[in-house]
Amino acid sequence: MRTFIFGTNQRPYCLKNLVFVEGGGYTSWAITAPVQITSFSISGTDAIIGFRTFAEQTYSIETSTTLEALDWANIAGSTVQGDGLDSYYTHTNALVESAGHAFYRMKIH
């Protein structure tokens, strides 16, 4: 069951990745944002992955050399507790481990 408090600017408990809440009268608005990788760069043999975090969320980064559903593996040490700010993770020796070919995705716990 989802309960919304209409006309207030209180955070609805059932919404994740909340960016903005506003309310008044009989109307309330809540804006959410998708979880996504926002930047990616290479430095030497390392991959640097940037993403926006949200409070009360825990994230990890997974990698695969194919896009097959069963081939994804969590990168050890990539778990981040969200704080509402941008976060960056450096996958050390990513180009060496993947022979120069890898896919990345975010996972919310």
N, C-alpha and C positions, 0 to 999 in steps of 0.2 A: 504494500500500500504506500502510495506517495502522498505526502501531506505538504501543501504549500500554504504559507501564511500570506494571504492576499492583502495588498495595500501596505505592506511593510518592506523594509530593506534588509530583513534578516536572511541569512544564508540558508537556502533549502538543503537539508541534510542529504538528499538523494542526488544532488548535482555534483559532479566532479569537474576539475579543471575550470573552476569558476573565475571569471575575469571581472565581472561587474554585476551588482544587484542594485535595483532601484525600485521603490514602490511608493504609492500614494493613492488614496481613494480606494477604488476596487481593482486597481491594476498593479501588477508587479512584473518586472522584467529581469531576466537573468541571462547573461551572456557567457557562454563557455567557449573554450578553444580546444582544438584537437591536439593530441600529443604527437609531436613530430620532430624529426631531426631538422634543425634550423641552419646548421652550417657543417661543412665538412672540408677538411684540408689535409694535405700531406706535408710532413716535415721529416726529411730523410726517409727512414723506413717506418715511421710512425703515422697512424691515422688519428686526427684530432676531430672529435665529434661533438657538436654543440647542440643543446636542446633547452627549451624552456621548462622549468619545473613549477609545480603548484604545491602549496602547503598541504600537508596531510597525505601526500602521495609518495610512494617509494618506486624508483625506476631502476631498471637495469638495461644493458645493451646486449643484444644478441647478434651473432654473426653467422654467416654461412657462405660457402663458395657456390651454392646454387639457390634457386628460389623455391625449391621443393619444401613442402610444409614440415617434413620430419627432419630436415637437415640443420635446423637452427640450434645453436649452442650459446649458452650464457658466457660472456667474457668474465673470467675471474676478476674480482675487484672492481667491477663496473657498477655496483649497486650504489645509488645516490638517494638520499632523503630529500624530498622537495622542500624548498623554502620560498618559492615564488620568484626566484631569480633565474637568470640563465646559468647553465652549468656546462662544463666542458670536460670530456674524458679523453685521455690520450691512450690509444691502443698501441702499446709499445711493440715494435717489430711486426706490425700488421702486414706489411708488404712481404716480409720474409716468410711468415707463417702461412700466408694465403697464396704464395707464389704470384703476388701482384693482382689478385682477383678476389674480391670479397663483397658481400652485401651486408648491410647493417639494418637493424630495426630496434625500436624501443619496446620495452615491456613494462607494464604497470603491475605492481604487486598489490 
